[in-house]
Amino acid sequence: MHFYTSIFKDSKIVSTMLGPDGKVMTGTFELLGQEFMALNAGPLFKFNPSISFFVNCRTEEEIDALWNRLSEKGAVLMSFSSYPFSKKYGWVNDQFGVSWQLNLTEQQKLSPCLMFVGKQTGRAKEALDFYTSLFENSKITSLFQYEAGEGDKEENVKHATFTLSGQEFIAMDSSLAHDFTFNEAVSLFVKCETQEEVDELWDKLTVDGGAESQCGWLKDKFGVSWQIIPNTLGELLRDPDHEKAGRVMQAMLGMKKIDIAGLKKAYQG
């Protein structure tokens, strides 16, 4: 978190939660107005480029500085150079394995980018339609598909932008051979106000091949991981009474879909 907030403008660490050993267990931070949550989860899953973070930079000074810091000790996937679609662009995995795409443009913005590869190739458009049907204030804002001779299968998504509850995302297909796909190393975190909202999203995201996991996590039918979390959970876990917060944590660890009533019962003892 300290590394990222030191290299992006308008960035800050919002909160941290310590484990019994005094080390940071979870933390939230903001980069260019985009909220992130970080978890110390050990070696269970590795970051990969199926979900990257696309950063639009307004000035050459800004993009050069970000590239220099993110590529240090990292792995370059597409060289930092001029392309037909951008005066300056590069794709890199940083020293932690997190994948970034940097682009020089007029509007500064940071957006998660989903790349549909392997068995999911060709399903980007289907995913956009599905995701934008789930959330209010959501829509596909641009969609460009491959044409014959453009380097991928015709009608696969070359580049698309869409919004979910006002948050911008990018999506693309790639039929090239990749040794990775979506996994839990990067998930999409949804804050819910009520149990009804949790139930509705959980049911819709786990249909047609989706899968439930533990502690509010699930995978949708495309393999993308989500966390469907009621705000109540964070409020109870932040309680200064460590005994009460501990009971809530233990209750949460035994749940798949988060049950607000169950959390409150554990809190009350």
C-alpha positions as CSV (number, residue, x, y, z in Angstrom):
1,M,0.0,0.0,0.0
2,H,2.8,2.4,0.9
3,F,4.5,1.8,-2.5
4,Y,1.3,2.5,-4.5
5,T,0.3,5.6,-2.5
6,S,3.8,7.0,-2.9
7,I,3.7,7.0,-6.7
8,F,0.2,8.0,-7.5
9,K,-1.2,11.5,-7.1
10,D,-4.4,12.0,-5.0
11,S,-3.7,8.8,-3.1
12,K,-3.9,7.8,0.5
13,I,-4.1,4.8,2.9
14,V,-7.7,4.9,4.4
15,S,-7.5,2.2,7.0
16,T,-5.7,-0.9,8.2
17,M,-6.7,-3.9,10.3
18,L,-4.0,-5.7,12.3
19,G,-3.9,-9.4,13.0
20,P,-3.1,-11.0,16.4
21,D,0.6,-10.8,15.5
22,G,0.4,-7.1,15.0
23,K,1.0,-7.3,11.3
24,V,-1.4,-5.7,8.8
25,M,-4.1,-8.3,7.9
26,T,-6.2,-6.0,5.6
27,G,-6.0,-2.4,4.5
28,T,-7.9,0.0,2.2
29,F,-6.3,2.7,0.1
30,E,-7.2,5.1,-2.7
31,L,-5.4,5.7,-6.0
32,L,-6.8,8.5,-8.2
33,G,-10.1,8.2,-6.4
34,Q,-10.4,4.5,-6.9
35,E,-10.7,2.5,-3.7
36,F,-8.7,-0.7,-3.2
37,M,-8.6,-3.3,-0.5
38,A,-5.5,-5.4,0.1
39,L,-5.3,-8.7,2.0
40,N,-2.3,-10.6,3.3
41,A,-3.5,-14.0,2.1
42,G,-0.2,-15.9,1.7
43,P,0.8,-17.8,-1.4
44,L,-2.7,-19.2,-2.2
45,F,-3.2,-17.2,-5.5
46,K,-0.8,-15.3,-7.8
47,F,-1.6,-12.0,-9.6
48,N,-1.8,-12.3,-13.3
49,P,-2.7,-10.0,-16.3
50,S,-6.3,-11.3,-16.7
51,I,-7.3,-8.4,-14.4
52,S,-5.1,-5.4,-14.8
53,F,-5.4,-1.7,-13.8
54,F,-5.6,0.7,-16.8
55,V,-4.2,4.1,-15.9
56,N,-4.9,7.1,-18.2
57,C,-2.2,9.8,-17.7
58,R,-2.6,13.4,-18.8
59,T,1.1,14.3,-19.2
60,E,4.3,12.7,-20.4
61,E,6.0,13.6,-17.1
62,E,3.3,11.7,-15.2
63,I,3.3,8.6,-17.3
64,D,7.1,8.4,-17.5
65,A,7.4,8.6,-13.7
66,L,4.7,5.9,-13.2
67,W,6.3,3.6,-15.7
68,N,9.7,4.0,-14.2
69,R,8.5,3.1,-10.7
70,L,6.1,0.3,-11.7
71,S,8.5,-1.4,-14.1
72,E,11.4,-1.3,-11.5
73,K,11.9,-5.0,-10.5
74,G,8.8,-5.8,-12.6
75,A,8.1,-7.7,-15.9
76,V,7.3,-5.8,-19.1
77,L,4.4,-7.4,-21.1
78,M,4.2,-4.7,-23.8
79,S,7.1,-2.3,-24.2
80,F,6.6,1.4,-23.2
81,S,6.4,3.0,-26.6
82,S,4.3,4.7,-29.3
83,Y,1.5,2.6,-30.8
84,P,-1.2,3.3,-33.5
85,F,-3.8,3.7,-30.6
86,S,-1.6,5.8,-28.3
87,K,1.3,8.2,-28.3
88,K,2.6,6.4,-25.2
89,Y,1.5,3.1,-23.8
90,G,3.0,0.2,-21.9
91,W,1.8,-2.9,-20.0
92,V,3.8,-4.2,-17.0
93,N,3.6,-6.5,-14.0
94,D,5.0,-4.6,-11.0
95,Q,7.4,-6.1,-8.4
96,F,4.4,-7.5,-6.5
97,G,3.0,-9.2,-9.7
98,V,0.1,-6.7,-10.1
99,S,-0.6,-5.9,-13.7
100,W,-0.8,-2.3,-15.0
101,Q,-1.5,-0.7,-18.4
102,L,-0.4,2.9,-18.7
103,N,-1.8,5.2,-21.5
104,L,-1.2,8.8,-22.4
105,T,-4.5,10.6,-22.9
106,E,-6.3,13.8,-22.0
107,Q,-8.4,12.5,-19.1
108,Q,-6.8,11.1,-16.0
109,K,-8.5,7.9,-14.8
110,L,-7.9,4.5,-13.3
111,S,-10.1,1.6,-14.4
112,P,-10.0,-2.2,-13.7
113,C,-9.5,-4.1,-17.0
114,L,-10.9,-7.7,-17.5
115,M,-9.2,-9.8,-20.3
116,F,-11.2,-12.9,-21.3
117,V,-8.7,-15.6,-22.3
118,G,-8.6,-19.4,-22.7
119,K,-12.1,-21.0,-22.3
120,Q,-13.5,-17.5,-21.6
121,T,-12.3,-16.0,-24.9
122,G,-15.2,-14.6,-26.9
123,R,-17.4,-14.1,-23.9
124,A,-16.5,-10.5,-23.1
125,K,-19.6,-9.1,-24.8
126,E,-21.8,-11.6,-22.9
127,A,-20.2,-10.6,-19.7
128,L,-20.7,-6.9,-20.3
129,D,-24.4,-7.5,-20.9
130,F,-24.7,-9.6,-17.8
131,Y,-22.8,-7.3,-15.5
132,T,-24.6,-4.1,-16.6
133,S,-28.0,-5.9,-16.0
134,L,-27.1,-6.5,-12.3
135,F,-26.4,-2.9,-11.0
136,E,-28.2,0.4,-11.2
137,N,-26.4,3.3,-13.0
138,S,-24.6,0.8,-15.3
139,K,-24.2,0.7,-19.1
140,I,-21.8,-0.2,-21.9
141,T,-20.2,3.1,-23.0
142,S,-18.1,1.9,-25.9
143,L,-17.6,-1.4,-27.8
144,F,-15.1,-2.2,-30.6
145,Q,-14.9,-5.6,-32.0
146,Y,-12.2,-7.2,-34.2
147,E,-12.7,-7.2,-37.9
148,A,-11.1,-9.6,-40.4
149,G,-7.4,-9.4,-40.5
150,E,-7.0,-7.5,-37.2
151,G,-5.2,-10.2,-35.3
152,D,-7.9,-11.9,-33.4
153,K,-11.2,-13.7,-34.1
154,E,-13.9,-11.6,-35.8
155,E,-16.4,-10.1,-33.4
156,N,-14.3,-10.8,-30.4
157,V,-14.1,-7.6,-28.2
158,K,-11.0,-5.6,-29.1
159,H,-11.7,-2.9,-26.5
160,A,-14.8,-2.0,-24.5
161,T,-15.7,0.3,-21.6
162,F,-18.6,-0.1,-19.3
163,T,-19.8,1.3,-16.0
164,L,-21.2,-0.6,-12.9
165,S,-22.8,1.7,-10.4
166,G,-20.9,4.6,-12.0
167,Q,-17.5,2.9,-11.8
168,E,-15.7,2.5,-15.1
169,F,-14.3,-0.9,-16.3
170,I,-12.6,-2.0,-19.4
171,A,-12.9,-5.4,-21.1
172,M,-11.3,-7.3,-24.0
173,D,-11.0,-10.7,-25.5
174,S,-7.7,-12.4,-26.4
175,S,-7.5,-15.7,-28.2
176,L,-3.7,-15.8,-28.0
177,A,-2.2,-18.6,-25.9
178,H,-2.0,-17.5,-22.3
179,D,-1.0,-19.6,-19.2
180,F,-3.3,-17.7,-16.9
181,T,-7.0,-16.9,-16.4
182,F,-9.2,-15.2,-13.8
183,N,-8.5,-16.2,-10.2
184,E,-9.1,-14.9,-6.6
185,A,-5.9,-12.9,-6.5
186,V,-8.0,-9.9,-7.7
187,S,-11.7,-9.8,-6.9
188,L,-14.4,-7.2,-7.3
189,F,-15.7,-5.9,-4.0
190,V,-19.3,-4.9,-3.7
191,K,-20.6,-3.0,-0.6
192,C,-24.2,-3.8,0.2
193,E,-26.5,-2.0,2.6
194,T,-29.1,-4.7,3.2
195,Q,-29.5,-8.5,3.4
196,E,-31.9,-8.3,0.5
197,E,-29.2,-6.7,-1.7
198,V,-26.6,-9.3,-0.6
199,D,-29.1,-12.2,-1.4
200,E,-30.0,-10.8,-4.8
201,L,-26.5,-10.3,-6.1
202,W,-25.3,-13.6,-4.6
203,D,-28.1,-15.5,-6.4
204,K,-27.6,-13.8,-9.7
205,L,-23.8,-14.1,-9.7
206,T,-23.7,-17.8,-8.9
207,V,-26.1,-18.9,-11.6
208,D,-25.2,-20.9,-14.7
209,G,-21.8,-22.2,-13.6
210,G,-21.0,-19.7,-10.9
211,A,-19.7,-21.1,-7.6
212,E,-20.0,-20.2,-3.9
213,S,-16.9,-19.8,-1.8
214,Q,-16.3,-18.8,1.8
215,C,-16.6,-15.5,3.7
216,G,-18.7,-13.7,1.1
217,W,-16.6,-14.7,-1.9
218,L,-17.9,-16.3,-5.1
219,K,-17.0,-16.9,-8.7
220,D,-19.4,-16.0,-11.5
221,K,-20.0,-18.0,-14.6
222,F,-17.0,-16.4,-16.3
223,G,-14.6,-17.2,-13.5
224,V,-14.3,-13.7,-12.2
225,S,-14.2,-13.5,-8.4
226,W,-16.4,-11.2,-6.3
227,Q,-16.8,-10.3,-2.7
228,I,-20.4,-9.5,-1.8
229,I,-20.1,-7.8,1.6
230,P,-22.6,-6.0,3.8
231,N,-21.3,-2.7,5.3
232,T,-22.4,-4.2,8.7
233,L,-19.5,-6.6,8.6
234,G,-16.9,-3.9,8.5
235,E,-18.6,-1.9,11.2
236,L,-18.8,-4.9,13.6
237,L,-15.2,-6.0,12.9
238,R,-13.9,-2.4,13.7
239,D,-15.6,-2.5,17.1
240,P,-13.1,-1.5,19.8
241,D,-14.3,-4.5,21.9
242,H,-11.9,-7.1,20.6
243,E,-13.9,-9.9,22.1
244,K,-17.1,-8.9,20.2
245,A,-15.1,-8.3,17.0
246,G,-13.5,-11.7,17.4
247,R,-16.8,-13.4,17.7
248,V,-18.0,-11.7,14.5
249,M,-14.8,-12.8,12.7
250,Q,-15.3,-16.4,13.7
251,A,-19.0,-16.3,12.6
252,M,-18.0,-14.8,9.2
253,L,-15.3,-17.5,8.7
254,G,-18.0,-20.2,8.9
255,M,-20.3,-18.5,6.3
256,K,-20.4,-18.7,2.5
257,K,-22.9,-15.9,1.8
258,I,-22.7,-13.4,4.6
259,D,-25.8,-13.4,6.9
260,I,-26.2,-10.1,8.7
261,A,-28.5,-11.6,11.4
262,G,-25.9,-14.2,12.1
263,L,-23.2,-11.6,12.4
264,K,-25.3,-9.6,14.9
265,K,-26.1,-12.6,16.9
266,A,-22.4,-13.4,17.3
267,Y,-21.6,-9.8,18.2
268,Q,-24.2,-9.8,21.0
269,G,-22.8,-13.1,22.3
